[in-house]
Amino acid sequence: MIDSNEKGNHKPLRVAVLVSGSGSNLQVLIDAMQAGALPIEIVGVISNREDAYAITRAKDATIPVAVLSHVASGKRMGIKTFETHASAQLTTWQPDLIVLAGFMRVLSAEFIDNAPAPMINLHPALLPAYKGLDTYQRVIQAGDRHHGCSIHVVTAELDAGTVLTQALLEINHKDTANNLQTRVQKLEHQLLPWTILLLAKGVLSLNNEQLPNQQPTCMPTLPLKLYLDS
Ligand code: GRF
């Protein structure tokens, strides 16, 4: 008898996604999951904004959603309260991996250290350069030749965890901050599913631990880079 591992029928990686905005990256993951191109199950989506279009995308795909709005009844929800609710929700969903995809709140060290699964973040710059916000304006002002996006392990220090993968493009002299953002987003839509595939297959590992259902493998030199035209 062939067991399910030999047939490659591993259980999908349980992924929770945290969002704040449009959710175009979430949509890419939903599409890849539904097409059978990515061995994941999106077990839930947490949004800290009740007007995030990402919520509609998740609901359309019948994925459970928790809206933990940063403003409720005119009052701002403090980060501690958000984290208490988010922690409880994540514990219920039991993810193997937590993906911050356009999630715009800064999380505390306590939350990150006690999260029920490793966490990765998508950042629109070639880290360690340009941590923080407004990366497109800053690279143009600096006259840089390249820009792109990175996926890194989330640690207590903002945008500072190990960079796993990067996708980069050449900046044109006509690029504005707006169209550079559009170009970089196209890279993100390729980098995020590719990175999760590498994690799911065990080509990449987090914190020296394998995610469930992986065969141990040699770690490549990080970050892995994709040079793309967009
Ligand atoms: C992405 O461009 C990401 O780099 C930034 O927020 C954006 C999220 O886009 N942090 P979306 O919500 O996935 O469309």
Residues whose N, C-alpha, C, O or C-beta is under 5 A from the ligand:
A	BS01	GRF	G21 S22 G23 S24 N25 L26 A101 G102 L122 H123 P124
